[in-house]
Amino acid sequence: MTDPIADLFTRIRNSSAAGKSKLDVPHSQMKESLSKLLEREGYLREVRATEVEGRRWLRLYLKVDEDGRAVLRNLERVSKPGRRVYYSTRIIPTVLRGQGIGIYSTPKGLLTDRECRDQRVGGEYLGRAW
């Protein structure tokens, strides 16, 4: 697999569109950090690390609204292996005028666009969620 982050985003998007409430993805530290960030921002209900037959998995529980639809409407990859996108603190863009979040890989770990502005740190623009 050349882009595990894009694979994670696609699995979450597909589960959300199919109306599933949970999904399992192969475990990695980056996927776990991204999932925990989405949980912290209120797009996922819960993230659990599990082990099945000697393989580690992440079980993600999607958060749904009162109509039973997933709260996470879209998850989009921005920086790709063939075209990396970096932003400094001064020019970090907002997502849907503040309605979504930008996900950045920084020297301080994975942060949202708001956290990057508050902590005055830039980094690689991994993706956006709304």
Backbone as ProteinMPNN parsed JSONL, in Angstrom:
{"seq_chain_A": "MTDPIADLFTRIRNSSAAGKSKLDVPHSQMKESLSKLLEREGYLREVRATEVEGRRWLRLYLKVDEDGRAVLRNLERVSKPGRRVYYSTRIIPTVLRGQGIGIYSTPKGLLTDRECRDQRVGGEYLGRAW", "coords_chain_A": {"N_chain_A": [[0.85, -1.169, 0.0], [0.67, 2.141, -0.923], [-0.204, 4.554, 0.159], [-1.203, 4.788, 3.193], [-2.695, 6.605, 4.728], [-4.565, 7.757, 2.981], [-5.958, 5.427, 2.441], [-7.11, 4.906, 4.973], [-8.775, 7.195, 5.204], [-10.501, 6.718, 3.023], [-11.742, 4.314, 3.779], [-13.15, 5.177, 6.072], [-14.837, 7.125, 4.917], [-16.337, 5.486, 3.132], [-17.625, 3.712, 4.928], [-19.142, 5.529, 6.344], [-20.833, 6.51, 4.301], [-22.191, 4.173, 3.717], [-23.723, 3.812, 5.916], [-22.789, 2.478, 8.141], [-21.961, 1.725, 11.559], [-19.6, 1.084, 12.753], [-16.15, 0.283, 12.054], [-13.312, -1.66, 11.048], [-9.84, -1.23, 10.827], [-6.504, -1.859, 9.652], [-3.888, -1.61, 12.068], [-1.765, 1.171, 12.741], [0.67, 3.511, 13.972], [0.324, 6.111, 12.951], [-2.279, 5.986, 11.855], [-3.705, 5.501, 14.178], [-3.194, 7.871, 15.605], [-4.388, 9.768, 13.878], [-7.037, 8.884, 14.001], [-7.601, 9.26, 16.731], [-7.422, 12.043, 16.824], [-9.62, 12.73, 15.198], [-11.61, 11.674, 16.815], [-11.314, 13.29, 19.083], [-12.117, 15.717, 18.014], [-14.783, 15.269, 17.615], [-15.838, 13.78, 15.494], [-15.667, 11.027, 15.431], [-17.021, 8.485, 17.509], [-15.75, 6.651, 19.211], [-12.512, 5.15, 19.602], [-10.756, 2.19, 19.412], [-8.038, 0.061, 20.113], [-7.426, -3.153, 19.028], [-6.698, -6.717, 19.085], [-6.565, -9.37, 16.885], [-6.153, -12.677, 16.267], [-3.339, -12.412, 16.46], [-2.85, -10.108, 14.961], [-2.848, -6.576, 14.897], [-5.523, -4.264, 15.166], [-7.527, -1.388, 14.486], [-10.499, -0.387, 15.861], [-13.041, 1.568, 14.841], [-15.624, 3.647, 15.854], [-18.245, 5.205, 14.417], [-19.61, 8.444, 14.804], [-22.998, 9.353, 15.056], [-25.776, 11.429, 14.049], [-28.986, 12.664, 15.289], [-30.725, 11.769, 13.313], [-29.635, 9.45, 12.464], [-27.605, 9.579, 10.64], [-24.15, 9.742, 9.684], [-21.943, 11.91, 11.431], [-19.622, 12.836, 10.308], [-19.225, 14.126, 7.263], [-17.534, 14.37, 5.018], [-14.211, 13.433, 4.158], [-11.119, 14.297, 3.226], [-8.133, 13.818, 1.422], [-5.245, 15.823, 1.232], [-2.374, 16.463, 1.054], [-0.272, 14.398, -0.737], [1.591, 11.351, -1.479], [2.99, 11.852, -3.872], [2.834, 14.572, -4.141], [3.5, 16.714, -1.915], [2.114, 18.925, 0.527], [2.728, 21.844, 2.22], [2.3, 24.192, 4.886], [3.032, 27.336, 6.331], [2.758, 28.948, 9.537], [1.543, 31.459, 9.197], [-0.105, 31.313, 6.922], [-2.076, 29.331, 7.072], [-4.894, 27.733, 5.838], [-8.505, 28.017, 6.336], [-11.17, 25.641, 6.774], [-14.064, 25.333, 5.028], [-14.936, 27.854, 5.959], [-14.437, 27.66, 8.716], [-16.164, 25.648, 9.506], [-15.284, 23.066, 9.198], [-12.381, 20.94, 9.763], [-8.848, 21.266, 9.394], [-6.193, 18.967, 9.003], [-3.035, 18.6, 10.29], [0.36, 17.576, 10.127], [2.762, 18.148, 12.376], [5.787, 19.384, 14.044], [4.995, 19.164, 16.679], [3.294, 17.047, 16.765], [0.197, 15.548, 15.527], [-2.095, 17.988, 14.607], [-4.998, 20.149, 14.585], [-6.166, 22.711, 12.282], [-6.901, 24.986, 13.754], [-5.556, 24.562, 16.204], [-2.934, 24.665, 15.27], [-2.72, 27.36, 14.517], [-3.11, 28.56, 17.05], [-0.901, 27.564, 18.496], [1.109, 28.495, 16.98], [2.476, 27.072, 14.857], [3.511, 25.395, 11.914], [3.098, 22.974, 9.211], [2.842, 19.778, 7.492], [0.064, 19.529, 5.425], [-2.183, 17.276, 5.859], [-4.902, 16.528, 5.423], [-8.492, 17.244, 5.212], [-11.535, 17.599, 7.059], [-15.09, 17.501, 7.3]], "CA_chain_A": [[0.0, 0.0, 0.0], [1.53, 3.314, -1.035], [-0.691, 5.678, 0.959], [-2.109, 4.274, 4.224], [-3.598, 7.653, 5.21], [-5.667, 7.812, 2.021], [-6.739, 4.206, 2.653], [-7.923, 5.133, 6.171], [-9.82, 8.16, 4.866], [-11.466, 6.069, 2.13], [-12.529, 3.354, 4.568], [-14.077, 5.935, 6.919], [-15.848, 7.708, 4.012], [-17.209, 4.423, 2.635], [-18.463, 3.247, 6.037], [-20.089, 6.606, 6.617], [-21.82, 6.538, 3.224], [-22.977, 2.937, 3.766], [-24.543, 3.816, 7.119], [-22.23, 1.588, 9.163], [-21.663, 2.411, 12.811], [-18.231, 0.781, 13.15], [-15.307, -0.332, 11.033], [-11.993, -2.103, 11.481], [-8.746, -0.913, 9.906], [-5.215, -2.324, 10.177], [-3.305, -0.647, 13.002], [-0.442, 1.808, 12.654], [0.703, 4.652, 14.877], [-0.241, 7.274, 12.261], [-3.733, 5.801, 11.78], [-4.25, 5.664, 15.526], [-3.14, 9.3, 15.923], [-5.428, 10.437, 13.084], [-8.34, 8.491, 14.539], [-7.765, 9.933, 18.02], [-7.691, 13.446, 16.527], [-11.016, 12.808, 14.74], [-12.445, 11.434, 17.999], [-11.221, 14.491, 19.911], [-12.868, 16.781, 17.352], [-16.199, 14.935, 17.617], [-16.279, 13.091, 14.284], [-15.765, 9.606, 15.778], [-17.522, 8.293, 18.874], [-14.755, 5.942, 20.018], [-11.424, 4.47, 18.894], [-10.192, 1.125, 20.242], [-7.019, -0.801, 19.519], [-7.715, -4.546, 19.353], [-5.813, -7.691, 18.462], [-7.293, -10.554, 16.44], [-5.253, -13.683, 15.699], [-1.983, -11.899, 16.389], [-2.76, -8.871, 14.172], [-3.444, -5.419, 15.579], [-6.542, -3.554, 14.397], [-8.211, -0.266, 15.115], [-11.946, -0.417, 15.673], [-13.537, 2.937, 14.871], [-17.069, 3.776, 15.969], [-18.647, 6.48, 13.822], [-20.603, 9.216, 15.549], [-24.168, 9.624, 14.219], [-26.674, 12.456, 14.581], [-30.297, 12.149, 15.702], [-31.377, 11.128, 12.166], [-28.934, 8.211, 12.162], [-26.565, 9.808, 9.633], [-22.827, 9.99, 10.259], [-21.596, 13.316, 11.625], [-18.549, 13.104, 9.351], [-19.788, 14.152, 5.908], [-16.493, 14.132, 4.027], [-12.845, 13.36, 4.631], [-10.4, 14.455, 1.96], [-6.66, 13.848, 1.512], [-4.692, 16.97, 0.518], [-0.979, 16.165, 0.76], [-0.183, 13.019, -1.219], [2.995, 10.962, -1.61], [3.597, 12.46, -5.05], [2.741, 16.036, -4.081], [3.354, 17.119, -0.511], [1.647, 20.3, 0.697], [3.136, 22.38, 3.518], [1.896, 25.562, 5.167], [3.608, 27.966, 7.519], [1.74, 29.427, 10.482], [0.86, 32.672, 8.728], [-1.01, 31.118, 5.786], [-2.89, 28.118, 7.231], [-6.262, 28.034, 5.41], [-9.627, 27.46, 7.089], [-11.965, 24.662, 6.024], [-15.473, 25.719, 4.988], [-15.094, 29.025, 6.839], [-14.414, 27.248, 10.118], [-17.117, 24.572, 9.79], [-14.553, 21.804, 9.189], [-11.042, 21.012, 10.344], [-7.676, 20.86, 8.621], [-5.361, 18.073, 9.794], [-1.637, 18.903, 9.991], [1.449, 16.869, 10.792], [3.68, 19.202, 12.808], [6.777, 18.91, 15.014], [4.311, 18.928, 17.954], [2.348, 15.958, 16.564], [-0.938, 15.866, 14.661], [-2.899, 19.077, 15.14], [-5.98, 20.75, 13.686], [-5.763, 24.036, 11.812], [-7.056, 25.932, 14.856], [-4.466, 24.329, 17.148], [-1.708, 25.158, 14.638], [-2.721, 28.825, 14.644], [-2.942, 28.899, 18.462], [0.447, 27.217, 18.937], [2.027, 29.122, 16.028], [3.317, 26.052, 14.241], [3.045, 24.946, 10.603], [3.46, 21.59, 8.928], [2.276, 19.152, 6.303], [-1.407, 19.55, 5.391], [-2.561, 15.899, 5.529], [-6.253, 16.429, 4.89], [-9.53, 18.063, 5.842], [-12.757, 16.883, 7.403], [-16.271, 18.313, 7.622]], "C_chain_A": [[0.905, 1.245, 0.0], [1.075, 4.478, -0.169], [-1.692, 5.194, 2.008], [-3.073, 5.322, 4.77], [-4.805, 7.78, 4.285], [-6.564, 6.586, 2.167], [-7.644, 4.352, 3.875], [-9.07, 6.079, 5.871], [-10.899, 7.524, 4.002], [-12.339, 5.078, 2.892], [-13.56, 4.071, 5.448], [-15.193, 6.534, 6.067], [-16.839, 6.656, 3.533], [-18.137, 3.9, 3.729], [-19.527, 4.275, 6.38], [-21.202, 6.633, 5.576], [-22.724, 5.301, 3.253], [-23.844, 2.847, 5.013], [-24.05, 2.884, 8.202], [-21.909, 2.386, 10.422], [-20.25, 2.121, 13.304], [-17.473, 0.186, 11.979], [-13.975, -0.69, 11.645], [-10.979, -1.761, 10.401], [-7.459, -1.467, 10.499], [-4.544, -1.216, 10.995], [-1.968, -0.102, 12.516], [-0.498, 3.014, 13.581], [0.056, 5.882, 14.244], [-1.761, 7.166, 12.186], [-4.379, 5.988, 13.147], [-4.266, 7.138, 15.918], [-4.209, 10.077, 15.164], [-6.815, 10.142, 13.636], [-8.618, 9.171, 15.871], [-8.049, 11.423, 17.827], [-9.141, 13.623, 16.072], [-11.986, 12.555, 15.892], [-12.47, 12.681, 18.888], [-12.04, 15.645, 19.339], [-14.36, 16.46, 17.206], [-16.72, 14.255, 16.364], [-16.399, 11.578, 14.48], [-16.213, 9.501, 17.227], [-16.459, 7.66, 19.767], [-13.732, 5.28, 19.103], [-10.824, 3.454, 19.85], [-9.134, 0.369, 19.457], [-7.313, -2.23, 19.975], [-6.699, -5.448, 18.675], [-6.626, -8.936, 18.149], [-6.301, -11.469, 15.738], [-3.846, -13.135, 15.475], [-1.792, -10.638, 15.57], [-3.459, -7.75, 14.915], [-4.376, -4.68, 14.629], [-7.007, -2.346, 15.19], [-9.694, -0.426, 14.826], [-12.451, 0.997, 15.895], [-15.054, 2.913, 14.919], [-17.449, 5.163, 15.47], [-19.711, 7.148, 14.676], [-21.752, 9.547, 14.597], [-25.02, 10.705, 14.873], [-28.026, 11.838, 14.909], [-31.073, 11.485, 14.574], [-30.709, 9.821, 11.768], [-27.869, 8.349, 11.078], [-25.244, 10.111, 10.326], [-22.563, 11.489, 10.341], [-20.53, 13.737, 10.617], [-19.104, 12.997, 7.929], [-18.753, 13.845, 4.836], [-15.128, 14.194, 4.689], [-11.975, 13.309, 3.386], [-8.897, 14.546, 2.207], [-6.158, 15.028, 0.694], [-3.261, 16.684, 0.098], [-0.878, 14.689, 0.402], [1.28, 12.639, -1.369], [3.693, 11.607, -2.818], [3.601, 13.976, -5.037], [2.454, 16.443, -2.639], [2.967, 18.594, -0.444], [1.986, 20.741, 2.118], [2.645, 23.811, 3.651], [2.636, 26.064, 6.392], [2.453, 28.51, 8.361], [0.905, 30.566, 9.912], [-0.194, 32.406, 7.648], [-1.857, 29.852, 5.886], [-4.339, 28.438, 6.848], [-7.313, 27.445, 6.358], [-10.391, 26.5, 6.181], [-13.427, 25.057, 6.146], [-15.785, 26.844, 5.979], [-15.217, 28.66, 8.313], [-15.383, 26.134, 10.465], [-16.452, 23.2, 9.819], [-13.201, 21.982, 9.855], [-10.007, 20.633, 9.294], [-6.796, 20.03, 9.536], [-3.912, 18.258, 9.349], [-0.703, 17.997, 10.784], [2.522, 17.898, 11.1], [4.769, 18.602, 13.706], [6.17, 18.616, 16.394], [3.277, 17.809, 17.851], [1.239, 16.37, 15.615], [-1.818, 16.908, 15.336], [-3.936, 19.515, 14.117], [-5.485, 22.122, 13.26], [-5.865, 25.077, 12.924], [-5.91, 25.804, 15.868], [-3.129, 24.829, 16.586], [-1.613, 26.673, 14.755], [-2.463, 29.246, 16.092], [-1.509, 28.663, 18.942], [1.536, 27.791, 18.02], [3.026, 28.135, 15.448], [2.693, 25.646, 12.908], [3.434, 23.5, 10.398], [2.827, 21.096, 7.649], [0.756, 19.066, 6.442], [-1.887, 18.169, 4.93], [-3.931, 15.813, 4.878], [-7.207, 17.346, 5.604], [-10.783, 17.233, 6.039], [-13.858, 17.867, 7.683], [-17.491, 17.444, 7.64]], "O_chain_A": [[1.799, 1.368, 0.838], [1.896, 5.315, 0.206], [-2.896, 5.185, 1.753], [-4.161, 4.973, 5.229], [-5.938, 7.899, 4.752], [-7.784, 6.686, 2.035], [-8.813, 3.97, 3.827], [-10.213, 5.807, 6.237], [-12.087, 7.762, 4.222], [-13.548, 5.016, 2.669], [-14.703, 3.628, 5.558], [-16.364, 6.466, 6.442], [-18.046, 6.898, 3.525], [-19.319, 3.669, 3.474], [-20.672, 3.928, 6.672], [-22.377, 6.764, 5.921], [-23.888, 5.373, 2.86], [-24.621, 1.903, 5.155], [-24.814, 2.527, 9.1], [-21.62, 3.581, 10.352], [-19.746, 2.828, 14.177], [-18.064, -0.344, 11.038], [-13.555, -0.099, 12.64], [-11.222, -1.973, 9.214], [-7.327, -1.54, 11.721], [-4.628, -0.037, 10.652], [-1.15, -0.83, 11.953], [-1.579, 3.485, 13.936], [-0.675, 6.613, 14.912], [-2.46, 8.15, 12.427], [-5.463, 6.56, 13.26], [-5.242, 7.611, 16.499], [-4.866, 10.948, 15.735], [-7.662, 11.031, 13.729], [-9.739, 9.613, 16.121], [-8.828, 12.006, 18.581], [-9.818, 14.556, 16.506], [-13.061, 13.153, 15.942], [-13.525, 13.076, 19.383], [-12.592, 16.453, 20.086], [-15.122, 17.296, 16.721], [-17.933, 14.158, 16.182], [-17.157, 10.921, 13.765], [-15.836, 10.317, 18.068], [-16.277, 8.059, 20.917], [-14.043, 4.9, 17.974], [-10.428, 3.799, 20.963], [-9.317, 0.073, 18.276], [-7.436, -2.488, 21.172], [-5.939, -5.014, 17.809], [-7.292, -9.493, 19.021], [-5.686, -11.089, 14.742], [-3.239, -13.367, 14.43], [-0.672, -10.135, 15.485], [-4.529, -7.945, 15.493], [-4.068, -4.492, 13.452], [-6.889, -2.302, 16.415], [-10.094, -0.582, 13.673], [-12.314, 1.559, 16.982], [-15.696, 2.236, 14.116], [-17.025, 6.173, 16.033], [-20.604, 6.486, 15.205], [-21.519, 9.971, 13.465], [-24.994, 10.879, 16.091], [-28.192, 10.622, 14.817], [-31.993, 10.711, 14.841], [-31.161, 9.152, 10.839], [-27.293, 7.352, 10.643], [-25.223, 10.671, 11.422], [-22.916, 12.243, 9.434], [-20.54, 14.868, 10.132], [-19.412, 11.903, 7.457], [-19.045, 13.149, 3.864], [-14.925, 14.922, 5.66], [-12.084, 12.382, 2.584], [-8.449, 15.268, 3.097], [-6.605, 15.219, -0.437], [-2.963, 16.663, -1.096], [-1.343, 13.83, 1.15], [2.138, 13.521, -1.387], [4.894, 11.872, -2.757], [4.296, 14.601, -5.838], [1.301, 16.502, -2.212], [3.426, 19.407, -1.247], [1.588, 20.102, 3.092], [2.577, 24.552, 2.67], [2.843, 25.331, 7.359], [1.304, 28.52, 7.92], [-0.306, 30.622, 10.126], [-1.102, 33.22, 7.481], [-2.315, 29.348, 4.86], [-4.955, 29.313, 7.456], [-7.038, 26.492, 7.088], [-10.26, 26.554, 4.958], [-13.968, 25.109, 7.251], [-16.761, 26.786, 6.727], [-15.99, 29.263, 9.058], [-15.426, 25.707, 11.618], [-16.998, 22.265, 10.405], [-12.909, 23.028, 10.434], [-10.253, 19.796, 8.425], [-6.661, 20.345, 10.718], [-3.596, 18.094, 8.171], [-0.946, 17.695, 11.952], [3.126, 18.46, 10.187], [4.679, 17.435, 14.087], [6.772, 17.894, 17.189], [2.466, 17.638, 18.761], [1.323, 17.415, 14.97], [-2.233, 16.742, 16.483], [-3.772, 19.279, 12.92], [-4.508, 22.637, 13.804], [-5.01, 25.956, 13.028], [-5.365, 26.806, 16.331], [-2.295, 25.352, 17.325], [-0.548, 27.209, 15.058], [-1.695, 30.175, 16.343], [-0.965, 29.464, 19.702], [2.728, 27.595, 18.257], [4.24, 28.323, 15.53], [1.469, 25.565, 12.797], [4.019, 22.869, 11.278], [2.34, 21.875, 6.83], [0.238, 18.59, 7.451], [-1.984, 17.924, 3.728], [-4.104, 15.104, 3.887], [-6.818, 18.123, 6.476], [-11.055, 16.294, 5.291], [-13.618, 18.942, 8.233], [-18.593, 17.932, 7.89]]}, "name": "protein", "num_of_chains": 1, "seq": "MTDPIADLFTRIRNSSAAGKSKLDVPHSQMKESLSKLLEREGYLREVRATEVEGRRWLRLYLKVDEDGRAVLRNLERVSKPGRRVYYSTRIIPTVLRGQGIGIYSTPKGLLTDRECRDQRVGGEYLGRAW"}
